[in-house]
Amino acid sequence: MQDKDIYKKFLGIDKPWFISQVTMDDAALTIQVLVEFRGDPCCPRCRKACAGYDSRRRSWRHLDSCQYKTFLVADIPRVECAQHGVMQIDAPWADRGSHFTALFECVVIDWLREANQSAVGRQLQLSWHEVDGIMSRAVARGLARREKISPTRIGVDETSFQKRHEYVTVVTNIDNSRVIAVMDGRTEESLGSFLGAMDEPRRSAIKVAAMDMWPAYINAVKQHLPNAKIAFDRFHIAKHLGDAVNAVRKDEHRELLAEGDTTLAKTKYVWLQKPNRMKRSRRMLLTQLIYSSLRTARAWALKETASKLWHYVSETWARRAWNEWIGWTKNCKLEPMIRAAQMVQKHLDGIINAIVLKTTNALGESMNAKIQKIKSQACGYRNRQRFRNAIMFHLGGLDLYPQKSLAHTKP
């Protein structure tokens, strides 16, 4: 079998394209495959036969042949269509605008699932911008193919983009664990821009929106999702209560230190960590402290009581239990805990929704952790669009591969 026949088989080249020459450069360790067009050109849009206009020579990087970098070179004809004007016909082995064959882009996409862009570039002898271009085209391709999303439950959370309180808003589909969209900032306008762009039937189909108690998100959901019930995740409630307990501890520790008492020294995580995750020594210390007369012990008991109020099935009984807890906490004479109780009371409807509907934004928190891992692996992002692309590439569940790669893998 001659070289031309081998590469014709490898590349899936078929009429009206023909391989006319294969040259090898041993010094540069490269192989160049010259492809010619020998047919009647037609408009790439309307598929009507057209007169030839001219041709442009182009080159594409292909999969390596052993240790030799392989390039396809072809004079791509341009046609003059009466309806669409002068247009370049499509090469069957690559997407329009790409300098790489579809099969090569598939390999890069597979590598990008496992490593960051810099590492992939080093291993495949590509520049960072070339790898980024392949990722960007893959995401654009996936978003264009994605059908209109009609989730019934969504999660809304923010994640840090850079330091200095730079955030993006991430919307996830709770039902299939996929990122739906990423918007700049964490404002009402940023979330509203996404929700407002959905048509009325899809907005009406959303029944639950799980989120933290950020007012901007609450306002956006109330404005654009008339049928959605807002559910506040227990993770965020627990965080607020933990912060309140820690505030009580710091105030009391400061007073005790003034008297020379170091009982509360180095006990921050004794009060915040779950007892079943503690080492034996820390759990024994906690047991000693909670039976003392410390104000922090009272605050901790209120926090632990609240953590037991998420198992209800009935809305009536759940609301009654939380109202009792709010009453106790408001009378505890611990200012941080009183403020926490007021916060819970203000957002009680969303808490009850989370309990009764069994909806949690744990998926959003999990996505947040995955996003931070992506950001850490890339050593951060300076460009918001590239950050969004990376999130959608890894967590969007998109069909990323070039369609033309399928035709070139058929026997």
HUFENGI-V955634 format. One record per residue. N is the residue number from 1. RES is the residue in three letters. SS is DSSP state (a for helix, b for strand, c for the rest). OMEGA is omega in whole degrees, -180 to 180 (none if undefined). BURIAL is b if it has 16 or more other C-alpha atoms within 10 Angstrom, else e. Layout:
<<N | RES | SS | OMEGA | BURIAL> <N | RES | SS | OMEGA | BURIAL>>
This chain:
<<1 | MET | c | -179 | e> <2 | GLN | c | -179 | e> <3 | ASP | a | -178 | e> <4 | LYS | a | 179 | b> <5 | ASP | a | 179 | e> <6 | ILE | a | -178 | e> <7 | TYR | a | 174 | e> <8 | LYS | a | 179 | b> <9 | LYS | a | -180 | e> <10 | PHE | a | -172 | e> <11 | LEU | a | -178 | b> <12 | GLY | c | -179 | b> <13 | ILE | c | -180 | b> <14 | ASP | c | 180 | e> <15 | LYS | c | 9 | e> <16 | PRO | c | 179 | e> <17 | TRP | b | -179 | b> <18 | PHE | b | 174 | b> <19 | ILE | b | -176 | b> <20 | SER | b | -176 | e> <21 | GLN | b | 173 | e> <22 | VAL | b | -179 | b> <23 | THR | b | -179 | e> <24 | MET | b | 177 | e> <25 | ASP | b | -177 | e> <26 | ASP | c | -179 | e> <27 | ALA | c | -179 | e> <28 | ALA | c | -177 | e> <29 | LEU | c | 179 | e> <30 | THR | b | 173 | b> <31 | ILE | b | 179 | b> <32 | GLN | b | 179 | b> <33 | VAL | b | -178 | b> <34 | LEU | b | -177 | b> <35 | VAL | b | 180 | b> <36 | GLU | b | 175 | b> <37 | PHE | b | -179 | b> <38 | ARG | c | -180 | e> <39 | GLY | c | 177 | e> <40 | ASP | c | -176 | e> <41 | PRO | c | 176 | b> <42 | CYS | b | -179 | b> <43 | CYS | c | -179 | b> <44 | PRO | c | 180 | b> <45 | ARG | c | -175 | e> <46 | CYS | c | 178 | e> <47 | ARG | c | 177 | e> <48 | LYS | c | 179 | e> <49 | ALA | b | -176 | e> <50 | CYS | c | 175 | b> <51 | ALA | b | 177 | e> <52 | GLY | b | -179 | b> <53 | TYR | b | 174 | e> <54 | ASP | b | 178 | e> <55 | SER | b | 178 | e> <56 | ARG | b | 179 | e> <57 | ARG | b | 179 | e> <58 | ARG | b | -178 | e> <59 | SER | b | 179 | b> <60 | TRP | b | 173 | b> <61 | ARG | b | 179 | b> <62 | HIS | b | 176 | b> <63 | LEU | b | -178 | b> <64 | ASP | b | 172 | e> <65 | SER | b | -171 | e> <66 | CYS | c | -178 | e> <67 | GLN | c | -177 | e> <68 | TYR | b | 172 | b> <69 | LYS | b | -173 | b> <70 | THR | b | -179 | b> <71 | PHE | b | 170 | b> <72 | LEU | b | 178 | b> <73 | VAL | b | -180 | b> <74 | ALA | b | 171 | b> <75 | ASP | b | -175 | e> <76 | ILE | b | -179 | b> <77 | PRO | b | 168 | b> <78 | ARG | b | -178 | b> <79 | VAL | b | 177 | b> <80 | GLU | b | -178 | b> <81 | CYS | b | 180 | b> <82 | ALA | c | -177 | e> <83 | GLN | c | -172 | e> <84 | HIS | c | 178 | e> <85 | GLY | b | -178 | e> <86 | VAL | b | -179 | b> <87 | MET | b | 178 | b> <88 | GLN | b | 179 | b> <89 | ILE | c | -176 | b> <90 | ASP | c | 171 | b> <91 | ALA | c | -175 | b> <92 | PRO | c | -176 | b> <93 | TRP | c | -177 | b> <94 | ALA | c | 175 | b> <95 | ASP | c | 179 | b> <96 | ARG | c | 178 | e> <97 | GLY | c | -179 | e> <98 | SER | c | 175 | b> <99 | HIS | c | -178 | b> <100 | PHE | b | 176 | b> <101 | THR | c | -178 | b> <102 | ALA | a | 180 | b> <103 | LEU | a | 178 | b> <104 | PHE | a | 179 | b> <105 | GLU | a | 177 | b> <106 | CYS | a | 180 | b> <107 | VAL | a | 179 | e> <108 | VAL | a | 179 | b> <109 | ILE | a | 178 | b> <110 | ASP | a | 179 | e> <111 | TRP | a | -179 | b> <112 | LEU | a | 176 | b> <113 | ARG | c | -175 | e> <114 | GLU | c | -174 | e> <115 | ALA | c | -180 | e> <116 | ASN | c | -173 | b> <117 | GLN | a | -179 | b> <118 | SER | a | -180 | b> <119 | ALA | a | 179 | b> <120 | VAL | a | 178 | b> <121 | GLY | a | 180 | b> <122 | ARG | a | -176 | e> <123 | GLN | a | -176 | e> <124 | LEU | a | 179 | e> <125 | GLN | c | 178 | e> <126 | LEU | c | 174 | b> <127 | SER | c | 179 | e> <128 | TRP | a | -178 | e> <129 | HIS | a | 177 | e> <130 | GLU | a | 178 | b> <131 | VAL | a | 179 | b> <132 | ASP | a | 178 | b> <133 | GLY | a | 178 | e> <134 | ILE | a | 178 | b> <135 | MET | a | -179 | b> <136 | SER | a | 178 | b> <137 | ARG | a | 180 | b> <138 | ALA | a | 180 | b> <139 | VAL | a | 179 | b> <140 | ALA | a | 178 | b> <141 | ARG | a | -179 | b> <142 | GLY | a | 179 | b> <143 | LEU | a | 179 | b> <144 | ALA | a | -179 | e> <145 | ARG | a | -174 | e> <146 | ARG | c | 177 | e> <147 | GLU | c | 178 | e> <148 | LYS | c | -175 | e> <149 | ILE | c | 178 | e> <150 | SER | c | -180 | e> <151 | PRO | c | 174 | b> <152 | THR | c | 178 | b> <153 | ARG | b | 179 | b> <154 | ILE | b | 173 | b> <155 | GLY | b | -180 | b> <156 | VAL | b | -180 | b> <157 | ASP | b | 175 | b> <158 | GLU | b | 175 | b> <159 | THR | b | -174 | b> <160 | SER | b | 177 | b> <161 | PHE | b | 176 | b> <162 | GLN | b | 176 | e> <163 | LYS | c | -180 | e> <164 | ARG | c | 174 | e> <165 | HIS | c | 174 | e> <166 | GLU | b | -174 | e> <167 | TYR | b | 166 | b> <168 | VAL | b | 178 | b> <169 | THR | b | -178 | b> <170 | VAL | b | 177 | b> <171 | VAL | b | -178 | b> <172 | THR | b | 173 | b> <173 | ASN | b | -175 | b> <174 | ILE | c | -175 | b> <175 | ASP | c | -178 | e> <176 | ASN | c | 175 | e> <177 | SER | c | 179 | b> <178 | ARG | b | 173 | b> <179 | VAL | b | -180 | b> <180 | ILE | b | -175 | b> <181 | ALA | b | 176 | b> <182 | VAL | b | -179 | b> <183 | MET | b | 178 | b> <184 | ASP | b | 173 | b> <185 | GLY | c | 176 | b> <186 | ARG | c | -178 | b> <187 | THR | c | 176 | b> <188 | GLU | a | -179 | b> <189 | GLU | a | -177 | b> <190 | SER | a | 178 | b> <191 | LEU | a | -180 | b> <192 | GLY | a | 180 | b> <193 | SER | a | 178 | e> <194 | PHE | a | -178 | b> <195 | LEU | a | -179 | b> <196 | GLY | a | -180 | b> <197 | ALA | a | 178 | e> <198 | MET | c | 178 | e> <199 | ASP | c | -173 | e> <200 | GLU | a | 179 | e> <201 | PRO | a | -179 | e> <202 | ARG | a | 177 | e> <203 | ARG | a | -179 | b> <204 | SER | a | -178 | b> <205 | ALA | a | -179 | b> <206 | ILE | c | -175 | b> <207 | LYS | c | -177 | b> <208 | VAL | b | 173 | b> <209 | ALA | b | -180 | b> <210 | ALA | b | -175 | b> <211 | MET | b | 171 | b> <212 | ASP | c | -173 | b> <213 | MET | c | 178 | b> <214 | TRP | c | -174 | e> <215 | PRO | a | -178 | e> <216 | ALA | a | 179 | e> <217 | TYR | a | 180 | b> <218 | ILE | a | -179 | b> <219 | ASN | a | -179 | b> <220 | ALA | a | -180 | b> <221 | VAL | a | 179 | b> <222 | LYS | a | -178 | e> <223 | GLN | a | -171 | e> <224 | HIS | a | -178 | b> <225 | LEU | c | -174 | b> <226 | PRO | c | -177 | e> <227 | ASN | c | -174 | e> <228 | ALA | c | 172 | b> <229 | LYS | b | -179 | b> <230 | ILE | b | 180 | b> <231 | ALA | b | 179 | b> <232 | PHE | b | -173 | b> <233 | ASP | c | -179 | b> <234 | ARG | a | 178 | b> <235 | PHE | a | -178 | e> <236 | HIS | a | 176 | b> <237 | ILE | a | 180 | b> <238 | ALA | a | 180 | b> <239 | LYS | a | 179 | e> <240 | HIS | a | 179 | b> <241 | LEU | a | 176 | b> <242 | GLY | a | 177 | b> <243 | ASP | a | 179 | b> <244 | ALA | a | 177 | b> <245 | VAL | a | -180 | b> <246 | ASN | a | 177 | b> <247 | ALA | a | 176 | b> <248 | VAL | a | -180 | b> <249 | ARG | a | -178 | b> <250 | LYS | a | 179 | b> <251 | ASP | a | -178 | e> <252 | GLU | a | 179 | e> <253 | HIS | a | 179 | b> <254 | ARG | a | 179 | e> <255 | GLU | a | -179 | e> <256 | LEU | a | 179 | e> <257 | LEU | a | 178 | e> <258 | ALA | a | 179 | e> <259 | GLU | c | 179 | e> <260 | GLY | c | -179 | e> <261 | ASP | c | -178 | e> <262 | THR | c | -177 | e> <263 | THR | c | -175 | e> <264 | LEU | c | 180 | b> <265 | ALA | c | 177 | e> <266 | LYS | c | 180 | e> <267 | THR | c | -176 | b> <268 | LYS | a | -175 | e> <269 | TYR | a | 172 | e> <270 | VAL | a | -178 | b> <271 | TRP | a | -173 | b> <272 | LEU | a | -178 | b> <273 | GLN | c | 177 | e> <274 | LYS | c | -177 | e> <275 | PRO | a | -178 | e> <276 | ASN | a | 177 | e> <277 | ARG | a | -176 | e> <278 | MET | c | 167 | e> <279 | LYS | c | -174 | e> <280 | ARG | a | -178 | e> <281 | SER | a | 180 | e> <282 | ARG | a | 179 | b> <283 | ARG | a | 177 | b> <284 | MET | a | 178 | e> <285 | LEU | a | 179 | e> <286 | LEU | a | 180 | b> <287 | THR | a | 179 | e> <288 | GLN | a | -174 | e> <289 | LEU | a | -174 | b> <290 | ILE | a | 177 | b> <291 | TYR | c | 178 | e> <292 | SER | c | 179 | e> <293 | SER | c | -179 | e> <294 | LEU | c | 175 | b> <295 | ARG | a | 179 | b> <296 | THR | a | 178 | b> <297 | ALA | a | 177 | b> <298 | ARG | a | 179 | b> <299 | ALA | a | 179 | b> <300 | TRP | a | 180 | b> <301 | ALA | a | 178 | e> <302 | LEU | a | 178 | b> <303 | LYS | a | -180 | b> <304 | GLU | a | 177 | e> <305 | THR | a | 179 | e> <306 | ALA | a | -179 | b> <307 | SER | a | -180 | e> <308 | LYS | c | -173 | e> <309 | LEU | c | -176 | b> <310 | TRP | c | -174 | b> <311 | HIS | c | -175 | e> <312 | TYR | c | 175 | b> <313 | VAL | c | -179 | e> <314 | SER | c | 177 | e> <315 | GLU | a | -178 | e> <316 | THR | a | -178 | e> <317 | TRP | a | 178 | e> <318 | ALA | a | 180 | b> <319 | ARG | a | 180 | b> <320 | ARG | a | -179 | e> <321 | ALA | a | -180 | b> <322 | TRP | a | 178 | b> <323 | ASN | a | 176 | b> <324 | GLU | a | 179 | e> <325 | TRP | a | 179 | b> <326 | ILE | a | 179 | b> <327 | GLY | a | 178 | e> <328 | TRP | a | -174 | e> <329 | THR | a | 179 | b> <330 | LYS | a | -180 | b> <331 | ASN | c | -175 | e> <332 | CYS | c | 179 | e> <333 | LYS | c | 175 | e> <334 | LEU | c | -170 | b> <335 | GLU | a | 178 | e> <336 | PRO | a | 179 | b> <337 | MET | a | 177 | b> <338 | ILE | a | 178 | b> <339 | ARG | a | 178 | b> <340 | ALA | a | 178 | b> <341 | ALA | a | 177 | b> <342 | GLN | a | 177 | e> <343 | MET | a | 179 | b> <344 | VAL | a | 180 | b> <345 | GLN | a | -179 | b> <346 | LYS | a | -176 | e> <347 | HIS | c | -173 | b> <348 | LEU | a | -179 | b> <349 | ASP | a | 179 | b> <350 | GLY | a | 177 | b> <351 | ILE | a | 179 | b> <352 | ILE | a | 177 | b> <353 | ASN | a | -180 | b> <354 | ALA | a | -179 | b> <355 | ILE | a | -174 | b> <356 | VAL | a | -178 | b> <357 | LEU | c | -179 | e> <358 | LYS | c | -179 | e> <359 | THR | c | 179 | b> <360 | THR | c | 175 | b> <361 | ASN | c | 178 | b> <362 | ALA | a | 176 | b> <363 | LEU | a | 179 | b> <364 | GLY | a | 178 | b> <365 | GLU | a | 177 | b> <366 | SER | a | 177 | e> <367 | MET | a | 180 | b> <368 | ASN | a | 179 | b> <369 | ALA | a | 179 | e> <370 | LYS | a | 179 | e> <371 | ILE | a | 179 | b> <372 | GLN | a | 176 | b> <373 | LYS | a | 177 | e> <374 | ILE | a | -179 | b> <375 | LYS | a | 179 | b> <376 | SER | a | -180 | e> <377 | GLN | a | 180 | e> <378 | ALA | c | -176 | b> <379 | CYS | c | 176 | e> <380 | GLY | c | 179 | e> <381 | TYR | c | 175 | b> <382 | ARG | c | -175 | e> <383 | ASN | c | -178 | e> <384 | ARG | a | -179 | b> <385 | GLN | a | 178 | e> <386 | ARG | a | 176 | e> <387 | PHE | a | 177 | b> <388 | ARG | a | 179 | b> <389 | ASN | a | -179 | b> <390 | ALA | a | 179 | b> <391 | ILE | a | -179 | b> <392 | MET | a | 178 | b> <393 | PHE | a | -174 | b> <394 | HIS | a | -170 | b> <395 | LEU | a | -176 | b> <396 | GLY | c | -178 | b> <397 | GLY | c | -174 | b> <398 | LEU | c | 172 | b> <399 | ASP | c | -168 | b> <400 | LEU | c | -168 | b> <401 | TYR | c | 176 | b> <402 | PRO | c | 179 | b> <403 | GLN | c | -177 | e> <404 | LYS | a | 179 | b> <405 | SER | a | -179 | b> <406 | LEU | a | -179 | e> <407 | ALA | a | -176 | e> <408 | HIS | c | 177 | b> <409 | THR | c | 178 | e> <410 | LYS | c | 180 | e> <411 | PRO | c | none | e>>
